[in-house]
Amino acid sequence: MTVYLPNIGVTSCSRAVSFLQNYPQNVVGSFWLMCGYGFETDDIPSWWIDSGLKENQAAAILDEVRLDSFVKEHSNPLYLGFCIIVISDSENPINLSYMIQHLRMLWSEGIELLDIMSQHNIPAYTEVTYPEFFLNYRYSSYRDHGDISLKKHEHLKKSLHNWSALDWEDYCSYLMVKHGGYMLVRFYDKSVTRVKEQVEKRVSEGNKPLILTEGETDPIYIKAALSLLNQDQLLKQVDIEWVGKSTGQGKSINTGDGGLKRTRDVLVSNPQFIENRKVLLLYDCDTKMPNEDLGEFLKTRTIPKIEGRKVRKGIENLFPDNLFKSSFYELKESVGDYGERKQNEVFKKMEFCKWICEERRQPEDFQDFTVIIDFIKELLK
């Protein structure tokens, strides 16, 4: 679990804004603590708490912004505080992390965050336990633990500057347990619904048998192989697509073997989606998935691994070693925690794909793709 500490006194929200714009599907929700620099106790107006009862809480707060409820700046108890953004790991949704943003209720800061949240109906919880009360709850029985607990309580209560990453993690976890149960349930329900709708839409958009692959380059390779190995008629009879979806700037969602597994689960649970269309889920050789026939219209197949090849994973395992020239590897340098410099070679995956499928285009390069051709012929029977 990762906690990003706020830089107290600095209110640039560019990191939080960028994250919400690019990864709204990973945001469970948010907690809003309007407590100045941490321990102010001015009375909060009732409408702020009541906004938590609204269906779209961020939109409800923005409605108050339009009524000038954030005027008077520092004399307004809602002007300065924190937004704690709760983030779920896309590969393991139960794994949560937190981004803590100190902010003012201005455009480009708190109001812009609320605006993005309102567009995606991301929860903005306002009825929360503030830092001072959390510390009282956490250390209320310090007498039972001696002077160490008492000193810890007094030290943390002096200033948020004294809080470590572990203290913030403790606090955020407390908020999640105390106030975020429904938020998490709602997020899981939305995630399942989103995947289900995406799968239904994708399957319903055509009538040819559909082949879904793990990687973005896989359909490009398979189409090139069918064309170069005189299987044009076979190519015309199927649709070959990547299971994932690009979100721009080199980012993607619902990709890889995880994307195929989620698609499989949806189709098994909703067989009506494929009553009129066969689907083949094609896994790479490094994925330990069994070959299955799940009813008449759904099949899963894993590409067999060719041992001893230079490339040991992905669909690229089907290509001969001599094709992987040094020009397709880029040397990248990173700096470790102790200042040590590390150099790693990174494979230029898309550049290699374009070269072999668009420039080189040699049938002998694709000879081992016959196993995929056999899967397609089996699907069409």
N, C-alpha and C positions, 0 to 999 in steps of 0.2 A: 504494500500500500504506500503510495507516494503523497506527501503533503508539500505543496508549494507555499512557502512562507510569503506573506505580504511584506513589501518594503514600506514600513509605516511612514506616513507623511508624503509619500509619492503616489499620485493618483492617476498614473497612466494606465488605461484599461485596454491597451492595444492587444496584449496577449489574450485576455479573456474574450474580447470582441472577435478576434481572428479565430479562436477556437470554436466559439458558438456558431460563427458563420460557416465554418468548414466541416464541423462534426456535430451538428445538432442531434443526430441519431444516437450519439453516445452519451448524451447528457440526461441523467436521471431527473435532475431538478436543481433547485437552489434554495439556500437559506439567506434571508436578508436581516442583518443586525444593524440597525441604525443607532449606534452607540458611540458616535464620535471616534475617538482614538481607542476606545475599548471599555471604559468604565464610567462614562457619563450616565446619569440616571434621570434625564429630563422625561417628563410625561409624554408618551406616544399617543397621538390622537386615535380615537376608536376606529375610524375608517381604515387605518393602516392594518389593524388586526383583522377587521371584518373582510378585507380583501382576500384573506385566506379561504373564505367560504365560497368564492366565485369559481366558476368553471375554468376561466382563463385568468389566473391571478395577476399575471404581468400586465394584461390588457386593462384590468380593473385599476391597477396602480397608475397606468398611463392616463386613464380617464381623469384621475385626480390631478395629474400634472397639467392637463388642459384647463383645470379649474384653479390653477395657480396655488396648489396646496404645498408647493415646495419653495415659496417665496421667503424672503428674509434671510436666506442663506444660513450663516452660522448660528443665528438665533433660532433657527428652525430645528427641532430635534430630529427631523428626518433628512437633514441635509448631508450628513457625513456618517459613514459607517462601513460595513463590510458586506460583500456578497460571497458566499461559499458555494461554489459550483460543484455538484456531485457528479462524478464521471464513472461510467461503467466500461470495463474492458470488453471490447467487441468480441474477443475470442473466449472470454470467460466472464459472462455478465454479472456473476456474483462478486467479482473482484472490483472493489470500489476505490477510487482515489478522489482527492479534493484539490480544487484550485481556489485559493483564498485571495480575493481582490479587495483592497482598500479603495474606497471611491467617494466621490461627491455626487449628489443628484443633479448632474449637469448632462447636457448632450455631449456625446463622445465618452461619457463615463457611465454612471448608473442608468441614466435614461436610455442610452443606446443599448445597453445590455438588456433592459426590459423590453425594448422595441423588438430585438431579435427573438427573445424568449416568447413574446406574444405571438409572433408569426408562426412559431412551431408549437405553441401551447405548452411550453416547458414550465413546470410548476415553479412558483416563486413564493415560498413559505415565509410568512411574516410573523406568525405567532410562535416564537422560539424561546429557548432558554439562553439568556445573555451570559457573557463570560463571568461576570461577578457571581451570579447565582450558580453557575456550573461549578465554580471553585468551592462555593459553600457546600454544595451537594457532595462533591468529590472528597472534601476534607472535613466534613461536618463531624466525623468521629475521630478527629486527629488526636484527641486525648487518649484514645485507645492505642495509638501507635507511637506516642512519645513526641519528643521535641523535633525530630526530623520532619515529621509530617506537618507540624505547626509552622516550622521555618519555610518549608516548601510552599505552603499556602500563602504565607505573608509575602514571600519573594515574588510569586506569580501575580499576586493582587496589586503589586506596586505599579506594574507597567506591562503592556503586551510585548515590549522589547525583551522582557525576561523569558518569554515563552520559547521553548525549543520546538523542533519539528515533532517530537514525540508528544509534547503537550498539546499542540494543535491537532495532531492525529487523534489523541484521546478526546478532545473537545468535539471534533467533527464526528467521530464515531458515536459519541453520546447524543449529538443532535440527530443523527440518523436513526438511532434506536428509539429515542424519545419522541421524535416528531416525524420521521421519514418512512414509517412502515407503509402507509398508503401510497406514498410517492413511489416507492420501489415496486409495489404490486402494479401500480398503474403503468410504470415504465416497462415491466416485463410483458404486460398485456399488450401494450402498444407495439413492442418489438415483435411479438409473435404475429400480431395482426398485420404489421407492415410486411413481414416476410411472406405471409400467406397471400396477401393482395398482390405482391410482386410476382410470385410464382403463378398465381391464377392468370394474371394479365399476360405474362410471357407465354404461357402454354396456349392461351386462347387466341393469340395473334396470328396463328398460321394453322395449316392443316397437314403439312408434310411431317413425317417423323422428325423429331427434334433431338439433336445431340448437344448436350451441355458439357463443357470442359472446365477444368480447374483454372487454367491460366488464360490471360488475354491473348497471348501469341498462339495458343494451341489451335484455334480454328483456322488461323492463317496457314499454319503448317499442314493441317489435314487437308484443306482445300487445295493447296499446292501439290500435295502428294497425289490426290485423286486426279488432278489435271495432268500431272506429268506421268502417271502410271496408267494412262489410258482408261480412266474410270469416270469419264465425263458424264455418262448416263447415270451413274451412281450419285454423282455430285448434284445432278438436277433433281434427284428424288428426295433429298433430305435438306434440313436446315441445320447448320452447325454454328453454335454460338458459345460465347464465354458466359459462365454462370454469374459472374460479377457485374458490377456497374461502376463506371467511372464517375467520380465527383469533381473532376477537374484538377489541375495542378499536380498531376501524377498520382493522385489518390484514388482509391477504389473501396467499395464496400461489398459484403456478401461474396467474397471471392475465395479461391482455393478449395481444399477438400472440405473445409467448414461450410462453405457456401453450398457445395453439392450435398452434404449431409443434411443441411437444413431444408434444402429443396426436396430431398428424398423423404424426409419426415412429413413435410406438408402434403406431398403427393400420395403417400401411403395413407395418411389420415383423411384425405379428400380425393378418393378415386374418381369422383365425378369430374374433376378437372381434366382428366385424360381419357374420357370415354370415347373421344373421337380423334385422338392423336397419340401415337406411340412416343415414348421418351427414353433415351439412353443417357445415363449419367456416366461419363468417362473419367476415371480417376488416373492420376499419374502413377508411375511405377513405385514411387516411394511411399505411397499411401496403402496401408494394410487394410484394404476393404475387400470382402469376398465378392465374387461374381454371383449375382442373384437375379432371378426372374421373379419380380414382385407382381404377380398377376399377368394378364395378357398384354398390358400396354406399358409396363415400366420395367426397365432392365438396368442393372449396374454392372460395369465392367472395369477392371483394372488392367492397364497396359503392363505386360510382363517386363521385368527388368532384365537388361542384358548385362551380365556380370563382366567385370574387367574393363568396362568403358571408362574413359576419362571423366565424362559427366555421369554422375551416379544418381541423379534425381531429375524429375521433370520429364516432359516429353522429349527434351534434347538428348536424353539417354539413347534414343533410337538412331542418332546420327553417328557416323564414324569419327574417330578421334582426329583424323587429319584435317577436319574442317574447322576445328577450334584454334584458329591462329592467334598469335600473341596480340594482334591488333584489336581483338575483341575483349581484351582484359585491361582495365584501367587501374593504375596504382593510386590508392587513396591513403592519406596519412591522418592519424588521429593521435590525440594526446591523452595518456592515462591519468589516473588519480595522483600518481607520484611524479608527474611531469615526463614520464617516459614516452617516447615517440614510437608509434606502431604503424606499420605499413601493411595494407591488405589489398589483394587483387580483387576487383569487382568485375563480374561478367556483364558485358553490355548486351543484355538479353534482346531488346527490341532491335538494336543495330544488327545483331547476328541474324535475327529473323528476316529482316528486310533484305539483307544480302543474299541469303540462301534461297528465299522464295521469289524475289523480284529481280535480282541481278544475275545470280549464278544459274538457278533453275536447271539442275542436272538430275535426271531421273534416278541415277544410281545412288544419289545421296539419300533417297527416300525408300530404298529397298526394304528396310525393316518396318516401314509403315503398313506392310501387308496385314499385320495383325489387327490394325484398326479397320482396314478394309473388310476383313472377315467379320468384325463386330458389326459393321454397318449392314453387310449382306444378311447377317443373322437377324438384325432388327427388322429388315424389310420383308422377311419371310411371312 
